[in-house]
Amino acid sequence: MADNNIKSMLPETSETTHGRHHIKLSEDSLAKQTTTLNLGPTHPATHGVFQNILEVDGERILHTDPTIGYIHRAFEKIAERRPYYQVTPLTDRLNYCSAAINNIGWHLTVEKLVGIQTPKRVDYLRVIIMELARIADHLVCNSVIGVDTGALTGFTYVFQYREKIYDIWEEICGSRLTTNIGRFGGFERNFNQAAWDKLDDFMRTFPHAFEEFQILLDRNRIFMERCMGAGPITAEKALSYSVTGPNLRAAGVDYDVRVSNPYCSYEDFDFKIPIGTTGDVYDRYMVRNTEIWESFSIIQQAIEKIKDLDPSIYHADVPDFYLPEKKDVYTKMESLIYHFKIVMGEINILPGEVYHAVEGGNGELGYYLISDGGRSPYRLHFRRPCFIYYQIYPEIIKGGLLSDAVVTLSSLNVIAGELDA
Amino acid sequence: MLLMQIDWLFLIEKIGLITIILLISLGIAAYATWGERKVAAVMQDRIGPARAGIFGLLQPLADGGKLFFKEEIIPQSASKIIFVLGPAMFMVTALMTSAIIPWGPSFEVGGRIISLQVADINIGILFIFGVVSLGVYGIMLGGWASNNKYSLLSSIRAASQSISYELAMGISLIALLMLTGTLSLHDIVEQQHGFWADGYFTWNFFKQPLGFFIFLVCAFAELNRAPFDLPECESELNMGFHLEYSSMKLGLYLFAEYINMFISSAVMATLFFGGYNYPGMDWVAAHAPQWLFVLSGVTAFFIKIIAFILFFMLIRWTLPRFRYDQLMKLGWKSLIPLALINMLITGGVALWLGK
């Protein structure tokens, strides 16, 4: 469309005998044997804002035209104008189902750039937070597969336990969904007793509830029929698209950033990587379920390991990056200077280039950071797993039914916030 | 002279009965919505409606009031007459079936035998099938007239679903009719008198268990209830055929669905679970006053109906939904052959026993 006149873009209308306007269809639309169907941007199945323009023959999908960018917020560009610590809230809004992993991933990236060594206790606390986030993320994804197949009960049932995870985070950082948890070098405050109590409560009650959820869906014949064979991804295709996370593991490739490139002392933990065989919706669902149990065991190990460590340590000793205590700010000159420099974002980060990836809730979440010195990143790129999943999505739903497309979308765990950044 | 020939008492009796049944249907449908939300709440570890009245008991009234005062929107590209006709048709067909269901035992007042059945027509079951088949018109017209692709997809799903499942439903009932030898619902209920007679159960469920299960599955499909709620599946078609409806027209669709559930529970209780019959009813008839006997029969019938409604709800909040092709496969490749086999076996056994 060359001209910007909006009126010319609207379909022509013609007056009818009843004095009502009817939309005049274009000539070829009547001859066409297929239907164009807008799945989204506001459709209950998309769980976010993305559009799929489907060409359907009855219920069978012939062609898909996905649109990206409905909630593009230019995070990468904004990050170039912000001090490093102010980038953390931006990462919250990528995959908001597991915001804590994004926060800690960003902190680890900066720590890698400036060379901060964190104490073991900080690592273990971070592992607890990240694995809680993974459980929350997988719970949402798997229960939403249930919702999209029509079983709402499992969803509302396990959501209570996501709330419990949020309660734990609330004790640690004060917020629930977009956590902004932790600081460079550690946490802003130590875990209080309430946080430990809530964690204990979660660890005690969650297994039973999650078993019930699994009984409800895992071997349910209708659920299995719906999920098996829907939206399959072969290992070759997954690798050629650089699919990661549970979606790749469901295709049968045992790649997990926590094992292949251990960060945050993940090498100290003993856990399995579940893999699937066919890469269909059911495999992805089962891989996530198994990962929830593995995450649960990692948290148990971390709680055991922490018991032997000095309970007062919750951050690395890096005064350049970590805010001093408030009482020191009032009484000590160095602390006052550091406080001023950190809050005003005047920390000079040395030039460098670093890539750091963490195993996010739905795949490898990478941060590619270039610093040219100064207060903000020169360039920051988020490697967002959803962006890649959405590229493969049209290919795997083609030829399937409309219902498959909906279930496949939720099983890929595509999250609009992360897709568009 | 014509006026003299009319049995006025008969007319008054029937009009009274129709009014009561209509009110009960609407009341039960309204409280089924409340019940459904409470059942869902219990299953999902929630509280459910609790604000309007004690235990949220006024919730259906609040919902109804809200729907009446909502703005009524008719899409510009919808064909208006059919758009209005859709929900009306759905509601009418939902209410119509209640006319032939025997709600309780007949009783005598002042020499008149009053039967708690609006019309005892000798083709009762055929009437039910006819009306149930008409029910899909309401969905079809509404979805089509909305001029929305999702609605159209939904009404096509609904039409093909009811056509497919009516077949299995019909065949499963043929087996039952071989045993009863009558189409009249009144006679079928009378045959199931009591609970135990001649060394066997009198209720048809015990004579036709397979037939009952086929009928039950088909009833789920005919009602568009989960796991067969494809026409209105909210995750794919955004509520499907009533996507474009607002205000009380939407209310009629939602309401009629619960009336349908109530009526089909009543039909199942009548055909397979003895209607108003209950164990030990002869003893009650001999020892209790007549009004108590009638009341106990009606109560037994309603207990059966409510049990079925609860069963419908439990299933809805437990099972996921079928996919369209799986639904067709189940209907054509499993239920119809199964119903045919059931029919053959029933016929063979009936011949063998010399009935």
Contacts between the chains, C-beta under 8 A, distances in Angstrom:
chain1	res1	chain2	res2	distance
A	20	B	76	6.8
A	21	B	76	6.9
A	22	B	77	6.6
A	23	B	77	6.3
A	35	B	149	6.0
A	37	B	149	5.5
A	37	B	150	7.8
A	43	B	238	6.6
A	44	B	234	5.9
A	44	B	235	5.7
A	44	B	238	6.0
A	45	B	235	5.0
A	45	B	236	6.1
A	59	B	153	7.0
A	59	B	324	5.7
A	146	B	320	6.6
A	147	B	235	6.2
A	148	B	235	4.5
A	148	B	236	7.9
A	149	B	235	7.8
A	149	B	320	3.8
A	149	B	321	5.9
A	150	B	226	5.9
A	150	B	227	6.6
A	150	B	229	6.9
A	150	B	233	6.3
A	150	B	235	6.9
A	150	B	319	7.5
A	150	B	320	4.5
A	150	B	321	3.0
A	151	B	318	7.4
A	151	B	319	6.6
A	151	B	320	4.1
A	151	B	321	7.8
A	152	B	40	7.7
A	152	B	44	7.5
A	152	B	317	7.0
A	153	B	40	7.5
A	153	B	43	5.3
A	153	B	44	5.3
A	153	B	317	4.9
A	153	B	318	6.6
A	156	B	44	4.0
A	156	B	45	7.4
A	156	B	46	6.6
A	157	B	44	5.7
A	157	B	45	6.0
A	160	B	45	6.6
A	216	B	318	7.4
A	217	B	320	7.5
A	220	B	319	7.0
A	220	B	320	6.5
A	222	B	227	5.7
A	222	B	319	5.7
A	222	B	320	4.9
A	222	B	321	7.3
A	222	B	322	6.1
A	222	B	326	7.8
A	223	B	320	4.8
A	225	B	322	7.6
A	225	B	323	7.2
A	225	B	326	5.5
A	226	B	320	6.2
A	226	B	321	7.7
A	226	B	322	7.6
A	226	B	323	5.6
A	226	B	326	7.5
A	401	B	323	6.2
A	401	B	324	6.3
A	401	B	325	6.7
A	402	B	153	7.6
A	402	B	236	5.8
A	403	B	233	7.9
A	403	B	236	5.6
A	403	B	323	4.7
A	403	B	324	6.6
A	404	B	323	7.3
A	406	B	235	5.8
A	406	B	236	5.1
